Each structure stands twice: as structure tokens, then as C-alpha cells.
Amino acid sequence: MQLYFSPGACSLASHITALEAGIPVKLERADTKTKKLVDGSDYYAVNSKGAVPALKLDDGQVLTEGVAIMQFLADKKPESKLAPAAGSLERYRLQEWLNYITSEVHKTYSPLWNPNADPKVKEYALANLEKKLDWVNGQLVGKKYLLGDNFTIADAYLYTVTNWSFFLGMNLDKWPALKEFHARVAARPKVQEALEAEGLNKKAA
């Protein structure tokens, strides 16, 4: 399988998932600005959305959307316990978190990356992001990971989007439980392996 990624983008969560699950994937870097691959070919030919991640399966099919890719990889190796069993309440708790992270946290960062965004829009987006992180921090108090003691794909995803705060000049001191969570995930060997492969070790906190 081939995983199309951009260093530090949300595709990092899928990369971490593959490593944690012990599933070998070939990394293919995509430039999300030019929509080109390293060999100069058109990334739109792989994923017409032009976004990462995308996972090309061994039969040639392409799966897109990080939340779908992470669950697909986790279900390939159920013994990894990266996702609770399908049909269990715990699985829906996982999906509850995945939906919250993708719709409420991930997308709230978007205006902050846009150099052309109106300063008032960025100010509103930052205030909104801080409210989301306030809530996430409260949920993490007294917990090792989002679902308890077991690391799951939701943790890989939350770690990835939280990491963007540092690229924006933010720190996590305001959210101590989230800060501890971020450091705990960052210390995982497979997370370090993913960061190293994407050239992020010096940039990620």
C-alpha cells in the first residue's frame, strides 16, 4: 500500500496509525500547494480532492479521508487495539472523538494557515480554537488517552492537530492535561519514527 502524505499535515495521523499497527506502507510525498508528487506528476490523478492523506490499496483502489483511512488500517490489525471492536459502544465513543476532532478542532485551524485571511477572521478562529481546546483539556483530566488507558487512532489524530499549535507560535501551557497528553504521545517510539520519516523531529514539540 502507498500512503500519500505531506509532512506534518493531518496525514501524519494515518502515518502513525500504520506504524503503530505494524502495517508496511510506502510513503509518497504530495505537495498540497502545487498538487504535484515528487516525480512531478499530478496528484489530482491519485486523489481528485487534492488533499492528503490518500491510501492506494494493493488492488489499485484509493481510499481518502484520514478518519476512514485510520479506521481501515486499525481494522486490518485488530490485535493492535487501535480501534475498539466494530459494533461495541467503545467503537462509537471512538467515532465520537474522531468526528469532534475532524469537524470542531481540525477545521478550526484552517483560517489560521491562510495568509490572506482577514485579521478579524483569524482572531475569531483563534478564540474559537481556544474554546475547543478548553473542552478537550477538561476531557483529558485524569486520563492517559482519550478512551482511557489504551492508545487509539483518535489519540494519533488529536496529537497531530495539536502539534499545529507550535507551528503557529502557540504553546499548551494554558491546557496542562492536553500538554501532558501531547508529550505522552510524542514519546511513543512509533510516533517518533513517523516524525523522523517526515523530517519533523526538530519542529515538533
PyMOL commands that set and color helices and strands:
alter all, ss='L'
color gray80, all
select helices_A, chain A and resi 11-21+43-45+66-76+78-80+89-113+119-140+153-167+176-186+189-197
alter helices_A, ss='H'
color red, helices_A
select strands_A, chain A and resi 2-5+26-31+36-37+54-56+62-64
alter strands_A, ss='S'
color yellow, strands_A
deselect
rebuild
show_as cartoon
